[in-house]
């Protein structure tokens, strides 16, 4: 296969596996496909973050995510985000 460039925000060269993934239909976040995907990655996220608690994903800013959480959970969420950011800069 010839090299393919993705032009969002690009241009960026992408491998064949990535290109094929972009060609498949999107998974709706309210459908069973997303529920299955999320359930499948949950144990891996828990292992990565050294927790047995549920791991929540958000495409919003950290502040928006914290506003979503109950007040009692904000401290734990803040600490987890700080730990994750610190491990990425190390």
N, C-alpha and C positions, 0 to 999 in steps of 0.2 A: 504494500500500500504506500502511496506517495505521502510525504510529510504533510500533515494538515495543520493549519494555523487557526486558532480560535481568536476571534477579534473582539472579545469581551473581557476585559477592557483592552486588551491585546495590542498588537498581535502576539500570541503566545503559542509556541509549538506544543502540541499534545500528542501523547502516545496513542497507539491503536486501541488499547483497552479503555482509555479515557474517552476517546472519540466514540467508541461503541456505546459507552454508558450514556453519553449525551444524545445518542440516537434513539434510546429507548424511551417509552412514555414516562412522564413524570408520575410520581406517587402522590396522590392527594393526602393531605395531612389529616383528613377526617375519615379516611377509609381503612379497611382491614389491612391493606398492604402496608400502610404506615405503622399500624399497631404491631404487625408482625416484625417489621424492621426494627422498631424501637425496642420491642421485647427481646429481640436477638442481640442487640448491642448493649443492653442494660447490664448484663453480668460482666462484660468486658470493661465498661466504664467504671463499674464498682471496683473491679480489680485494679484498674489504672489509678483510681483516686483513693485506694485503700479504705473503702467503706462498704458496709452492708446495707446502708440506707439507699433509697431510690435516688438516682441521679437525674436531674431535670435539665433539659437543653433549651436554650432560648436564642433566637437570632437577634434579639434586641440588645440594648446596652445593659451593662450590669446594674445600673440604677433602675431601669425599667423592670428588670427581673426581680430586684429586691422589693420594689413596690408591690409586685404580685404576691410575694411571700407573706406569710403571717408575721407579725412583729417578733414573735419568739424565735422564728427561724432565721431572722436577718443576720444575727451574729454568726451563726454557723455558716451561712451562705457567704458572708463577707470573708470569713477566715478561709473557706475553701477556695474562693476566687483569688485571694492574696497568695495562698500556697501554690496554686496553679500558675499564677503569673510569675512567682519567684522561681519555680522550677523551670519555666520556659526561658528565663533570662540567664540561668546558670549554665 
